[in-house]
Amino acid sequence: FEKRTDDSSIRSIVGILLTKQLMVVEPEYERKITTLPLQIPFTVSPQISLIELVNLFQAPSLGKKRSHMALVCNFPQKAEQLLDRGVAITDDVGVLGIVTLEDCIG
């Protein structure tokens, strides 16, 4: 997640940093977040059923690591295309939130 403090207040998502990736970072190196690998999340519509979402989380995915987290977007195909190209998701994609497998089964 990136938030710029200029007048435009653009927010963009480039990937997800998992806390387990931070466990191996040595504090004395003062490594920047941009040097860590980000996970590319699934992007889904708010109309997806819980059954479909659970199946998506459990299915092997092409070119992506298996994930238990997805971005809920008004335009998920556009968001996925941007992320796959390494471009940040912008406001016009309509990110509504994040959903996890735990949200579906809990």
C-alpha positions as CSV (number, residue, x, y, z in Angstrom):
1,F,0.0,0.0,0.0
2,E,1.3,3.4,-1.0
3,K,-0.1,6.7,0.1
4,R,1.4,9.9,-1.3
5,T,1.1,13.1,0.7
6,D,0.9,15.4,-2.3
7,D,-2.3,17.3,-3.2
8,S,-3.7,14.4,-5.3
9,S,-3.7,11.9,-2.3
10,I,-3.3,9.0,-4.7
11,R,-3.4,5.6,-3.1
12,S,-2.2,2.6,-4.9
13,I,-1.7,-1.1,-4.1
14,V,1.3,-2.9,-5.6
15,G,1.1,-6.2,-3.6
16,I,0.9,-7.6,-0.1
17,L,3.7,-8.0,2.3
18,L,3.2,-10.9,4.6
19,T,4.4,-10.6,8.2
20,K,6.3,-13.9,8.0
21,Q,8.6,-12.2,5.4
22,L,9.6,-9.7,8.0
23,M,10.7,-12.3,10.5
24,V,13.9,-12.9,8.5
25,V,14.8,-9.2,8.1
26,E,17.7,-8.0,10.4
27,P,16.7,-4.7,11.9
28,E,20.3,-3.4,11.9
29,Y,20.3,-3.4,8.0
30,E,17.4,-0.9,7.9
31,R,16.0,-2.6,4.8
32,K,13.3,-0.8,2.9
33,I,10.0,-2.4,2.2
34,T,10.5,-1.9,-1.5
35,T,13.4,-4.5,-1.4
36,L,11.1,-7.3,-0.1
37,P,9.1,-9.6,-2.3
38,L,5.4,-8.7,-2.4
39,Q,2.7,-11.3,-2.9
40,I,0.3,-10.6,-5.8
41,P,-3.2,-11.1,-4.4
42,F,-6.3,-12.5,-6.1
43,T,-8.8,-9.9,-7.1
44,V,-12.5,-10.6,-6.9
45,S,-15.8,-9.0,-7.4
46,P,-18.1,-8.2,-4.4
47,Q,-20.7,-10.4,-6.0
48,I,-18.5,-13.6,-5.7
49,S,-20.2,-16.3,-3.6
50,L,-18.4,-17.6,-0.5
51,I,-18.3,-21.1,-2.1
52,E,-16.6,-19.7,-5.2
53,L,-14.1,-17.8,-3.0
54,V,-13.2,-20.8,-0.9
55,N,-12.6,-22.8,-4.1
56,L,-10.4,-20.0,-5.5
57,F,-8.4,-20.0,-2.3
58,Q,-7.9,-23.8,-2.4
59,A,-7.2,-24.2,-6.1
60,P,-3.7,-24.1,-7.5
61,S,-3.3,-20.8,-9.4
62,L,-1.3,-20.3,-12.6
63,G,1.7,-18.0,-12.0
64,K,0.6,-17.0,-8.5
65,K,1.4,-18.4,-5.1
66,R,-1.5,-19.9,-3.4
67,S,-3.1,-17.3,-1.2
68,H,-5.8,-17.1,1.5
69,M,-6.3,-13.4,0.8
70,A,-8.1,-11.5,-2.0
71,L,-8.7,-7.8,-2.8
72,V,-12.4,-7.1,-3.4
73,C,-12.7,-4.6,-6.3
74,N,-15.5,-3.2,-8.4
75,F,-13.4,-4.0,-11.5
76,P,-11.3,-7.1,-10.5
77,Q,-10.2,-7.9,-14.0
78,K,-8.6,-4.5,-14.4
79,A,-7.0,-4.7,-11.0
80,E,-5.5,-8.2,-11.9
81,Q,-4.2,-6.9,-15.2
82,L,-2.5,-4.0,-13.5
83,L,-0.9,-6.2,-10.9
84,D,0.2,-8.8,-13.4
85,R,2.0,-6.1,-15.3
86,G,3.7,-4.8,-12.1
87,V,1.6,-1.6,-12.1
88,A,-0.1,-0.3,-9.0
89,I,-3.8,-0.6,-8.6
90,T,-5.3,2.9,-8.7
91,D,-8.5,4.4,-7.3
92,D,-10.5,3.8,-10.5
93,V,-10.4,0.1,-9.9
94,G,-12.7,0.6,-6.9
95,V,-11.0,-1.4,-4.1
96,L,-13.5,-2.1,-1.4
97,G,-11.5,-4.2,1.0
98,I,-9.7,-7.4,1.7
99,V,-11.3,-10.8,2.3
100,T,-9.5,-13.9,3.8
101,L,-10.2,-17.6,3.9
102,E,-10.8,-17.1,7.7
103,D,-13.6,-14.5,6.9
104,C,-15.3,-17.2,4.7
105,I,-15.2,-20.0,7.3
106,G,-15.3,-18.1,10.5
